[in-house]
Amino acid sequence: MSAAMKTKEIAIGIDIGGTNTVFGFIDKRGKCLAEGSVRTAEFLEFHDFIKALWESIEKVAATIKTKIDIKGIGIGAPNGNFYNGTIEFAPNLSWKGIIPVAKEFKKLSRLPVVLTNDANAAAMGEMMYGGAKRLKDFIVITLGTGLGSGIVVNGNVLYGHDGFAGEIGHVIVTPNGRKCGCGRRGCLETYASATGIKRTVLKLLSESGEDSMLNGHTIKSLSAKMIDEAAFKGDPIAIEAFDYTGKVLGEALANSIAYTSPKAIFLFGGLAQAGKLIFKPTKKHMEKSLLNIYKKKVKLLPSSLKGAHAAVLGASALVWKELL
C-alpha cells in the first residue's frame, strides 16, 4: 500500500466562541488537514447550532483526500465543564443555563467527545504541540476579550471537584473595583484583558490633560490593537495603560505561583501579541511581588501556538490526552 493510501488517525478540534465556532481535522503531529467554521451568533437555539455545525464538519470531511480515521472530538468552550461535558451559564453565548454539548455531539457523530473550557484547551495544546512539551507544571493565561487560565500540575490539567478550578481571571484584585460580566466587582479580567486595557485607556484619558492619538474614542470604537500601535509610536497614555495592565497582571500571577509553583507561565491571545509592551511590566511586577523562594524560577513566555489553528489545536489535543 502506498503512503498516500494509508489511513491517518485524526482528531476533530472545535473551538466554540461567542461570535464564531471554528473546527479542524488535526493529526497527532498538529497538522491541520482541513478546517471550517460556522457563525455561533446566528443560532438562538442550541439544537439548531449543533445540527448546522455537524453538517458543516461532514461537508469539510468529504473534501479530505487522505483516508482518515477519526478517533474523537475535542471541544473548547466558555464555561465548559470537563466532568459533565456541558457548557454552564456562559455569559457570552445566547444559550442560557446548562447545555449538554458532549451528549448531543455523541448522538450526532457516534464518536467519543471530550469538552473543557477554552483556556484549559489552550493549556492542553501548549503541552502537546507548543512550548510546554517538556513541562509538567505550568500555567496558560489567555488574554482575549476576558482573561482565561489553564493550570497544569504534574502533567494534568487542574479541574477541581466540580470541573471549574483555576479561574484566575475571576480572582478579585481590587475590592469594589470595576464591574465584571460575572456580576461581581474587581475581577482580574476587568483590568488585564483586551476589554480591561480599553477601560484603562478611557480612564486615563478622562483624568489626564495629555495629548494622545487615542483621544475621542469610546469603548466601542477603541481596540486593543489600536492601543498597541499607539504605544509603539510612543503615545504616553497607551504606554501608561500597558504599564498599569502589566502591574495588575504581574501581581496576580505572583499569587498564582504561590499555589502551584509552575515552571513557566505562557501568555496566549490577542493582548499577548503586544510583545514587550505587556511582557516587560508583567515580568517586572511578578518578580517584585514573589516570595523569595520563587524569585527568578518562573519563566514568562509567549505561547508557541501561532496562527488561526491555535484554538482547534488545543481542542484536538484533548482527544489524544484525555480519550486516548
N, C-alpha and C positions, 0 to 999 in steps of 0.2 A: 504494500500500500504506500503511495506517495505521501510526502509530508502534507501536501495540500488536502489530502483526503482524511487525515487524522482528525479525530474528534477533539475539540478543545473544550476543556472544562471552564465554565464562566459563572459569574455571579451577577445578578441584576442589582445595581445600586440605585436607590431612589432617594432624592432629597426633596422633602415637601416644604415649600416656603409659602408665605402669605400671598405672594403675587404669582409666582411660577413654581411648578414642580418639574424637576429635571431628573432624567434617568439615563443609565448607561449599562452596556454589557461589558463587564470587566473581567479580564483573566487574572490568574494568580500573581502575575508579574506587574499588574497595574496598568496593562494596556487596554485602552477603550476600543472595542471593536465597532461599536455603533452607539448612538445616543439620540435622545429626543426630549420633548418637553410638552407640557400642557399648561394652560393658564388656570392656576388654582382659583383665582378670584372670580372666575366665570361661573363657578358652581356653588350655588347656595346650599344644595343638598349633598351630603357626603356620598350617598349611593350613586348619584349621577357622576360625581367626580371620579370615583374609583372605577366605574364602568368605562368612562372615557379614557382614563389613564391606562387601564389594561388593554383596551383596544389599540391605543397608540403604541404600547410596548409590543404587541403582537405584530403590528404593521412594520415596525422597525426591525424586529427579529427576522421577518421574512426577507429583508434586504441583505442579511449577512450571508456572504458566500461560503464561509467556512462552516463545516458541520460542528454544531455546538451541543454541549451537554450542560443544561442549566442546573446548578447544584442548589440554588436557593435565592431568596430575595432579602436584601438588607435595606432597611428604611431608616433614614434620619429625619426627625420631625420635631417641631417645637412642642415642649411638654410631653415628649414621648416617654412612656413607661416601659422599660425593658422587661420587667417581670410579667406584665399583663398584655403587652403588645398593643397598648392603647395610647391615643392622644387624649390628654386630660386637661380640660379647661384652658385651652390655648387662646390667649387674648388677641392674637393677630390672625386667627382663622375665623371664617364665617360659621363653621360648625361648632356649636357650643356643647358643653358637657363632656362626657366620656365617649370617645369614638373607638370602636373595636376594629382598628385598622388591620392588624395581622390576621384576625379571624376572617374578615371579609376578603382579604387577599388570598388566603388559603382556599376559600370557596371557589374563587375565580381561576386560580392558577394551579391548584393542587400541588404546590411547591412548599417546602419549608420556608417560613418567614420569621425574621427577627427584626425588632424595631427598638430604637433608643432615641434619646434626644439628639439634636443636630450637633451639639458640642461634643457629646460622647462619641458620636460617629467620627467627628474630626480627629479626636484623640486616637481612635482605632486606626484610622487611615494613616496618621502620623507614625504609629507604631509598626504598621505593616509596610507602608510604601515611602515614608518620609524620614525625617531626621531622628526619630526615636526608635529606629530599628534595633539598636543595641541597648536600649534603656528599659528598665523595669519600673522606674519611679519618675514620673514627670506629670506636668500639667499643660493642657492646651487651653488657651484663652481665645475665644472668638470675638473679635471686635467688629461687630456689624451695626445694625440698627440698635440692637441691645448688646449685652455682654453675656456670652455663654461660656461654660467651662466644662472640660472633661478631665477628670483626675484619675491617673493610673497609679496603683500601688501594688508592688510586687508582680507586675505584669498583667494585672486585672483592673478593668475599669471599676471605679468605686460607685456602687449603686445605692448602698444603704438598705434598710429593711423594707422600704416601700418603692424603691426604684428611682427616687428623686434626690439622692445625695449629690453634693457638690455644686450647689447653686451659688457660686462666688459672686455672680452679678447681683445677687439679692442680699448680700451682707450689707448692713446699714453702716455707711461711712460718715454720715452727717445726720445726727438725730434731728427730726423735724425739718429735714432738708427738702430737696426737690421732690415733687410728686412723681411717683413711678407708675407705670402701667399695671403693676401688680396690685395697686391700691394703697401701698404704704408710701412712706416718705424717706428720702435719704439713701436709697439703694445705690450701690456702686455703679450700676449701668446707667444711672441718670447723669453721671459725671464722666465715666470712661466708656464711651461708645461714640458712634457717628452722631447720634442724636444728642448725646451729652456734650460733645465738644461744640456743637452748634449752639446749644443753650449757653455754654460758657462764653462764646464769642459775643452773643447778643447781650449778655450781662455786662461784659467788659466794655462794649460799645456804649451802653447806656450810662455807665459810670465814668467813662473817660472822655476827655475832650480831644483825644489824639485823632489825627487824620488816619484813615485806614481804607484800603481798597475794598473792604467788606462793609463799609457804611451803606445804609439804605436797604439792606436785606432783611427779610423776615425769616422765620423758622422754615417756611415752605420753600422760599427761593434760594436759601443758603444750602450748600452741600459740604460734606467733609472734604471732598476733592478740591473745592474752591479754597477752603481754609489751608489745605496742604500747599496748593500752588502759591497762595499769598505768603505763607511762611517762608517758602523757598526764595521768594523775592524780597524778603526782609521786612515784611509787614509786622509792626510791633504787636498789634492786637492778636494776630494769628500765632505769632511765636509765643506770646504770653499764654494763649489758650492751650497750646501743646504742652508748655511747661507745667501748667496747672493740672491738666489731664494726666500727665505722667506722674506728678506728685501723688495724686489721689490713687492712681492705679498701683504705683510702686509701693505705697504704704499698705494697701490691701493685699498685695502679693506677699509682702513680708509676713503678714499674719497667716496667710495660707501655707507658707513654707513651714511655719511652726507646727502645723498639723501633720504634714505628710513627709517633710524633708525630701523634696524632689531633687533629682539631679539636674533637671532643666525645666524651664518654662518656655513654651512656644506661643508666640503671638500670631494669630491667624485672622484673616478677614481684611476688609477694606481699609480700616483705620491703620492697620499694621503696615500697609503699603507706604505710609509716610516715612518709613525708614528711621533714620537717626532723630528725626523730629519727635517721635514718640518713644523710641528705644532709649535714647540718651537720658532724658529726665526720669523715665520709669526705672531704669537701672540705678541711677543715682539715688533716688529716694527709697528704692527697695533695699539697697545695701545700707543706707543710712538708718533704716528702721529695723534691720535684722538684729536678732540676738547674736552675740559674738560667736557662738558655736556654729552659726550658719553662714557667717560672712565669707564672701568670695568662694563659696562652694557651689552656688546655683547659677547655671548659665541662663541668660535671657536671649532667646534665639527666634529668628523668623521661621515660620512654618516652611517646610520643604515641599509641601503640596501646592503646586502652582497651577494657574490657569483655570479654565472653565470646568475641567474634570474633577477638581478638588473635592467638591461636595459628594459626588457619586462614588469617588474612590473610597472616601471614608465609609459611606453606607455599604459598599460592596465588601469592605474588609470585615464587616460584621459576620458575613456568611462564613468566611474562612476561619475566623477566630472563634465565633460562638456556636456555629452549627456544625462545623467540621473539625 
